[in-house]
């Protein structure tokens, strides 16, 4: 995974049928997606990775920027997308990745 994103991985089967990267909403954290991840892991044998996006949860300390303009906000979204892309590329090396999210996480997905 991208070094900067805090994550929780949920795996039930020895040989998962797939892999999902779950993205939380604005002001959320990876714990918000844990219930869905556990359901997918138990019911469908999907390995689930719940991440704390930049500026959220345990990854918040990496994003200590103060955003006060639209240009700065756009740069932050660009950073988020870059981290997600890097993470998906890393995870997809050995298996296809399902990308899913809630609210802001869905927009980023």
C-alpha positions, 0 to 999 in steps of 0.5 A: 500500500502507499506508505502514507495511507493508514489501512486495515485489511480484512481477509477471511478466505485463504484464497480470496476471490477478489480484492476491494479498496474501500474509501470513506466519506468526508470527515470519516475514517477507515473504521466507517467502512469496516462493517462493509469490509467484514461483510464482503470478506465473510459473505463473498470471500473478498479481501477488503482494504479500508484506508484512511484518506489523506487529511483523515483518521490516522493519516491526518497528521500527514496533511497538516495544510490549512486550506483557504482557497479553491486552488488549495482545495483542488491541490488537496483533491489532486493529492488524494487522487494521486494516493488512491491511484498509487494504492490501486496500482500497487494492489492490482499487481497480482489481482484485480481491484474493486474500488468503492466508496461512500460520499466523498470516497465514492466521488474519488473512486 
